[in-house]
Amino acid sequence: MRVALLSTNDIAGGAAIVTLRLTHALRRAGVEATMVAARRSGDDPAVAAAGSGARFALASYAERLKIFMANGRDRASLFLTDIAQRGMPLHRHEAVRRADVVVVAWVNQGMLSLDELGRIAAEKPVVVVMHDMWWLTGICHHAGDCRRFRDGCGCCPQLNGKGGGDDLSARTWRRKKALYSNPGIHFVAVSSWLRDRCLSSPLLEGKEVEVIPNPFPVEEFTQGPFLSLEELGVPPLSGPGGIMAAMGAARLDDPIKCFPLAIEALNDLRRTSPEIDVHAIFFGSLRDPSLLDGLTVPYTWLGPVADPQVIRSIYHHATAVLSSSSYETLPTTLIEGQAAGCFPVSFDRGGQADIIEQGQTGYLAHYPDHRVLACGLALSHTLRCTEPGLPERLRASAARFDSPAVASRYLALFRRLLR
């Protein structure tokens, strides 16, 4: 079986990383799998360039310009939406032409147009893996509290209401509706939460949406070698029984990550439980490092981290992994931390419920109450002290996300579609 997996990036961003993991897992299962990426930053032989970098850049800039003009020339919201009007001629790519099945991951910002997707789906089965809400809305990746996608979009908040009821979001919504009538397009949601959102979208009415989680190399987070705290540049806790809380993201102060709420939660923990020794480890970029000035607990900010060994070592030394996001489809950091024996603490808006059994394999706080998030961190400390088997229970819970298990589910889907 030959499978082509399409992704805008090869290693930049969570969707790209899990798509590359799926590519390798399928290869280990005997599939001739190739990842096709528009931005090829690494040198993995399993990844093929999608085509001309100049052509991709032209399509990307053209799309941004159209959105920029439609949103009233607002740069702040420029990358919160995508319209998929321009893209690369991927139906001509050798890996796509030879493939029995094409997997479409995160392909926005000028890689794949809706028209091009229709061309590919007319020739062979296409599996669209939904990493966010973009496929069930007009143009936004996260609808937040907006429900306009249930009625065809229009008056889009991401476009600052410019364009009225028949704006760019409504027109893109109708293009998607027409495309989805193609019987060759099939949908996979990476979490039950996202599948439930699909049920409320008329775009996917009558479409079967299967839930298959993202693949994770669970064993890599349980086996060394690991870097020491000294090598990481992180000071040790003053004694046993404290909390080493890790939080990571591509960009920590991305608005959806709600980083100020994480800071407030850690400060609340310091106020309510001063006897607990706490240290926070942050990894990821920060456009505004001054946000850390308000943190009252000791911390180490490692900046952007791309080295897998460093990431595994962070979780190896951490006791809790923290997420304060307003929405997450299936939070990568929570599963990675859980696989390393860290207690996940998160808000409850998104796919976290697929990962966490409340109070047993993590803690879910009602968004946006940072005080309850602090309670979850305190619980991680209590359980560590009273339940020696907690790390093993957390690792066992993460096993269902292991790459071979996820790859086998995709293989079953591919075989069913090819029949």
ABEGO torsion letter per residue (X at the ends): XBBBBBBABAABEAAAAAAAAAAAAAAAAGBBBBBBBABBABABAABBBAEBAAAAAAAAAAAAAAAAAAAGGBAAAAAABBAGABBBBAAABAAAAABABBBBBBABGGABBAAAAAAAAAABBBBBBBABAAAABAABABAEABAAAAAGEEGBAAAGGBGEABBAAAAAAAAAAAAAABAABBBBBABAAAAAAAAABAAABGBBBBBBBBBBBAAAAABOBBBBAAAAGBBBBABBGBBBBBBBBABAABAAAGAAAAAAAAAAAAAABAABBBBBBBBEBBABAAAAAABABBBBBAEBBABAAAAAAAAAABABBBBABABBABBAAAAAAAAAGBBBBBBABEAAAAABBBGAAEBBBBOABAAAAAAAAAAAAAAAAABAAAAAAAAAAAAAABAAAAAAAAAAAAAAAAX
